[in-house]
Amino acid sequence: MTQSKTPMTSEAAARIQSAQAKQNGGSVAKGSFTARAQSSAAKNTSTAGKK
């Protein structure tokens, strides 16, 4: 099975963060999947026009 490389979007990262925050009383742990998703989305946004 191969995985497609779909870049993380800001919208997807926001949905992940929202769900995580609802489960944890409004907080998101540093270094969590949610934090990494947000970081990845930010990097994808900043490099979108540089390819």
C-alpha positions as CSV (number, residue, x, y, z in Angstrom):
1,M,0.0,0.0,0.0
2,T,1.4,3.4,-1.0
3,Q,0.5,6.6,0.7
4,S,-0.2,9.8,-1.3
5,K,1.6,12.9,-0.2
6,T,-1.2,15.4,0.3
7,P,0.1,18.5,2.0
8,M,-1.4,19.6,5.3
9,T,-3.6,22.6,4.8
10,S,-4.4,25.3,7.4
11,E,-8.1,24.3,7.3
12,A,-7.3,20.6,8.1
13,A,-4.9,21.6,10.8
14,A,-7.5,23.8,12.4
15,R,-10.0,21.0,12.4
16,I,-7.5,18.7,14.1
17,Q,-6.6,21.4,16.7
18,S,-10.3,22.1,17.4
19,A,-11.1,18.4,18.0
20,Q,-8.0,18.0,20.2
21,A,-8.7,21.1,22.2
22,K,-12.3,20.0,22.9
23,Q,-11.0,16.8,24.3
24,N,-8.4,18.4,26.5
25,G,-10.2,21.3,28.0
26,G,-8.9,23.8,25.5
27,S,-5.2,23.0,25.5
28,V,-3.0,21.3,22.9
29,A,0.2,19.7,24.1
30,K,3.5,21.0,22.7
31,G,5.0,18.4,20.3
32,S,1.7,16.6,19.9
33,F,0.4,15.5,16.5
34,T,-1.8,18.5,16.5
35,A,1.1,20.9,17.0
36,R,3.1,19.1,14.2
37,A,0.1,19.4,11.9
38,Q,-0.1,23.2,12.6
39,S,3.6,23.5,11.9
40,S,3.4,21.6,8.7
41,A,0.4,23.6,7.5
42,A,2.3,26.8,8.2
43,K,5.4,25.6,6.3
44,N,3.2,24.5,3.3
45,T,1.5,27.8,3.2
46,S,4.8,29.8,3.3
47,T,6.3,27.6,0.5
48,A,3.3,27.2,-1.7
49,G,4.4,29.7,-4.3
50,K,8.1,28.8,-4.2
51,K,8.0,25.6,-6.3
